[in-house]
Amino acid sequence: MDKIDNDEMLERFNPDKLNLQKDDLIDFCQSCIDEWKLNTRANLKYILSMELMKSAVKITPEEVLKTVWNKILLWFNDLQWKNALAEKNSMLEKLRDIGSS
C-alpha cells in the first residue's frame, strides 16, 4: 500500500463522507418500503413519503446527492445530541444531577 498524506487519509476514511451510489440509496428506500408494506394500512403515510424520497433521489444528479447526503450525515450527529439534551428525564439529566450533587 502506498503511503498517503494526512489530507488524503482524512478524505479517504471520512465517516461523514457518503460513499454509496445513487442505486444504493434507491435500494435502501425500497427496502424500507418493502418492510412497511407488511402492514400497509398502518404504514401508508411512511410508504408514500419514502416513495417521494425515492423519486427525488432518482431525479437528482449524483454530485448533488453526495453533497446533500454528506450534509445530512453531518447534521445528524448534531441533531442526535440536541435530541438527547431535549429529552425529559433523560440519562443526561440524571448524570448532570449526579455530577452537581
Helices and strands as residue ranges (DSSP letters): H 6-12, H 22-36, G 37-39, H 40-59, H 62-86, H 91-100
